Amino acid sequence: MDLLHVKAVSKQSEHRFLLKNITFSQSRLQRIAIAGETGSGKTTLLKIIAGLEQPNSGEVIFQSKKVEGPEETLVAGHPSIAFLPQYFELPKFLRVEQVLSYASHVSSGEANRLFRLCQIEKLLLRKTNELSGGERQRIALCRLLIGQPSLLLLDEPFSNLDMPLKSKLKDVIQNISTKLKITCLLVSHDPDDMLSWAEEIIVLKEGKVVQKGTPEEIYREPVNTYVAGLFGRFLRLTDQQQKSLGYRKRSIVRPEDFKFVKKNRYSLGGTVQEIVFLGNSFEVKVLIGKNLVSIKTTRKLKITQPVFIGLKGRL
């Protein structure tokens, strides 16, 4: 049975639709990520789900009951749905333990468990104005978890965090699902965040759903170049290139789909233009006719070197 059901939700501003006829369901503990360019309606959708913004039409059903918007209730927000916005404020000049005790609805033992889960045990005596961005994020998250929500909405939780802090926060969010049994719905612009975490991805453009699917479906079978571009580099093959490569399945391919080959009937000739070191591999940019093709490889090549490329197994 679905925990959340968003039914034909639309939101309109004075000049345009912010959201138009959004429909999807989320089962308990299912991990869903929402993707889209800036202004596509991602944050507005989260606020409507949380009961913090009123849709013009449609409805949100949570645990078999309608989520009322701010025009329908005295206190905006559903008590069992927690929303962590991209930009948030913690009370200033208070110790972390004070901030969390003011929000506490759990026993001291359960609170200590949440502190360990959010990796903030060593921060409790620090003041909020002495914290880093990643520390503030984990404390704001813990503050929401103390309210014991059933659904957690996360709006760009990893933005503006460096790699070590992002990795730590990813571990925390993963543990929220597995150890606390809280369902999570996440908005992000980073493909790595979504592809490695989500079970389903919903892609928005100009307030509309343009594609829904598993991470592999979204990455490997994007419906258009907009979706493809949100999840990394790609090349849209021309009809002639498809014919030369002996390939007919789809026109959008990724850098890792290519390989360097000896000249054969299913190869394209080009010249190495640029080489970028990625750590465990290289990204080589090859000029094929008028197109610059990115290829991931472990081979060491040289600028201006003539090469031939083909598709791995011709896919």
Solvent accessible surface area in square Angstrom, and as a share of the most:
residue,aa,sasa,rsa
1,M,202,0.90
2,D,67,0.35
3,L,20,0.10
4,L,0,0.00
5,H,57,0.25
6,V,0,0.00
7,K,77,0.33
8,A,45,0.35
9,V,0,0.00
10,S,12,0.08
11,K,35,0.15
12,Q,88,0.39
13,S,49,0.31
14,E,157,0.71
15,H,162,0.72
16,R,121,0.44
17,F,71,0.30
18,L,39,0.20
19,L,0,0.00
20,K,84,0.35
21,N,99,0.51
22,I,0,0.00
23,T,60,0.35
24,F,6,0.03
25,S,38,0.25
26,Q,0,0.00
27,S,42,0.27
28,R,148,0.54
29,L,53,0.26
30,Q,41,0.18
31,R,61,0.22
32,I,0,0.00
33,A,0,0.00
34,I,0,0.00
35,A,1,0.01
36,G,4,0.04
37,E,71,0.32
38,T,138,0.80
39,G,48,0.46
40,S,1,0.01
41,G,10,0.10
42,K,19,0.08
43,T,53,0.31
44,T,22,0.13
45,L,0,0.00
46,L,0,0.00
47,K,70,0.30
48,I,4,0.02
49,I,0,0.00
50,A,2,0.02
51,G,0,0.00
52,L,74,0.37
53,E,42,0.19
54,Q,30,0.13
55,P,25,0.16
56,N,96,0.49
57,S,57,0.37
58,G,36,0.35
59,E,54,0.24
60,V,4,0.02
61,I,37,0.19
62,F,1,0.00
63,Q,87,0.39
64,S,71,0.46
65,K,152,0.64
66,K,96,0.41
67,V,11,0.06
68,E,87,0.39
69,G,3,0.03
70,P,50,0.31
71,E,145,0.65
72,E,74,0.33
73,T,48,0.28
74,L,184,0.91
75,V,119,0.69
76,A,47,0.36
77,G,27,0.26
78,H,45,0.20
79,P,122,0.77
80,S,30,0.19
81,I,13,0.06
82,A,10,0.07
83,F,26,0.11
84,L,7,0.03
85,P,41,0.26
86,Q,55,0.25
87,Y,171,0.65
88,F,44,0.18
89,E,130,0.58
90,L,7,0.04
91,P,46,0.29
92,K,141,0.60
93,F,134,0.56
94,L,49,0.24
95,R,93,0.34
96,V,0,0.00
97,E,60,0.27
98,Q,48,0.21
99,V,1,0.01
100,L,2,0.01
101,S,67,0.43
102,Y,154,0.59
103,A,24,0.18
104,S,43,0.28
105,H,139,0.62
106,V,25,0.14
107,S,75,0.48
108,S,88,0.57
109,G,48,0.46
110,E,51,0.23
111,A,11,0.09
112,N,69,0.36
113,R,97,0.35
114,L,3,0.02
115,F,24,0.10
116,R,138,0.50
117,L,18,0.09
118,C,0,0.00
119,Q,62,0.28
120,I,1,0.00
121,E,82,0.37
122,K,190,0.81
123,L,12,0.06
124,L,34,0.17
125,L,134,0.67
126,R,84,0.31
127,K,90,0.38
128,T,2,0.01
129,N,88,0.45
130,E,94,0.42
131,L,21,0.10
132,S,48,0.31
133,G,45,0.44
134,G,2,0.01
135,E,29,0.13
136,R,58,0.21
137,Q,12,0.06
138,R,9,0.03
139,I,0,0.00
140,A,7,0.05
141,L,1,0.00
142,C,0,0.00
143,R,82,0.30
144,L,48,0.24
145,L,3,0.02
146,I,1,0.00
147,G,36,0.34
148,Q,116,0.52
149,P,8,0.05
150,S,37,0.24
151,L,0,0.00
152,L,0,0.00
153,L,0,0.00
154,L,0,0.00
155,D,5,0.03
156,E,19,0.08
157,P,2,0.01
158,F,12,0.05
159,S,23,0.15
160,N,138,0.71
161,L,25,0.12
162,D,84,0.43
163,M,143,0.64
164,P,97,0.61
165,L,44,0.22
166,K,28,0.12
167,S,55,0.35
168,K,78,0.33
169,L,3,0.01
170,K,62,0.26
171,D,76,0.39
172,V,0,0.00
173,I,2,0.01
174,Q,68,0.30
175,N,37,0.19
176,I,0,0.00
177,S,8,0.05
178,T,67,0.39
179,K,116,0.49
180,L,31,0.15
181,K,109,0.46
182,I,11,0.06
183,T,1,0.01
184,C,0,0.00
185,L,0,0.00
186,L,1,0.00
187,V,0,0.00
188,S,2,0.02
189,H,116,0.52
190,D,33,0.17
191,P,34,0.21
192,D,95,0.49
193,D,3,0.02
194,M,2,0.01
195,L,49,0.24
196,S,93,0.60
197,W,24,0.09
198,A,9,0.07
199,E,77,0.35
200,E,40,0.18
201,I,0,0.00
202,I,0,0.00
203,V,0,0.00
204,L,0,0.00
205,K,70,0.30
206,E,112,0.50
207,G,0,0.00
208,K,100,0.42
209,V,47,0.27
210,V,47,0.27
211,Q,23,0.10
212,K,94,0.40
213,G,10,0.09
214,T,60,0.35
215,P,23,0.14
216,E,127,0.57
217,E,80,0.36
218,I,0,0.00
219,Y,43,0.17
220,R,74,0.27
221,E,107,0.48
222,P,16,0.10
223,V,89,0.51
224,N,56,0.28
225,T,51,0.29
226,Y,36,0.14
227,V,0,0.00
228,A,0,0.00
229,G,43,0.41
230,L,39,0.20
231,F,4,0.02
232,G,33,0.31
233,R,130,0.47
234,F,69,0.29
235,L,26,0.13
236,R,140,0.51
237,L,7,0.04
238,T,67,0.39
239,D,119,0.62
240,Q,117,0.52
241,Q,17,0.08
242,Q,21,0.09
243,K,129,0.55
244,S,28,0.18
245,L,0,0.00
246,G,24,0.23
247,Y,3,0.01
248,R,158,0.58
249,K,151,0.64
250,R,59,0.22
251,S,32,0.20
252,I,14,0.07
253,V,0,0.00
254,R,2,0.01
255,P,8,0.05
256,E,43,0.19
257,D,5,0.02
258,F,3,0.01
259,K,82,0.35
260,F,25,0.11
261,V,34,0.20
262,K,179,0.76
263,K,151,0.64
264,N,75,0.38
265,R,195,0.71
266,Y,59,0.23
267,S,17,0.11
268,L,26,0.13
269,G,40,0.39
270,G,14,0.14
271,T,47,0.27
272,V,0,0.00
273,Q,78,0.35
274,E,74,0.33
275,I,54,0.27
276,V,53,0.30
277,F,138,0.58
278,L,79,0.39
279,G,47,0.45
280,N,135,0.69
281,S,19,0.13
282,F,37,0.15
283,E,13,0.06
284,V,0,0.00
285,K,29,0.12
286,V,0,0.00
287,L,70,0.35
288,I,11,0.05
289,G,66,0.64
290,K,200,0.85
291,N,48,0.25
292,L,92,0.46
293,V,3,0.01
294,S,18,0.12
295,I,0,0.00
296,K,93,0.40
297,T,19,0.11
298,T,106,0.62
299,R,116,0.42
300,K,176,0.74
301,L,16,0.08
302,K,152,0.64
303,I,90,0.45
304,T,98,0.57
305,Q,56,0.25
306,P,106,0.67
307,V,11,0.06
308,F,68,0.28
309,I,1,0.00
310,G,3,0.03
311,L,4,0.02
312,K,93,0.39
313,G,71,0.68
314,R,106,0.39
315,L,60,0.30
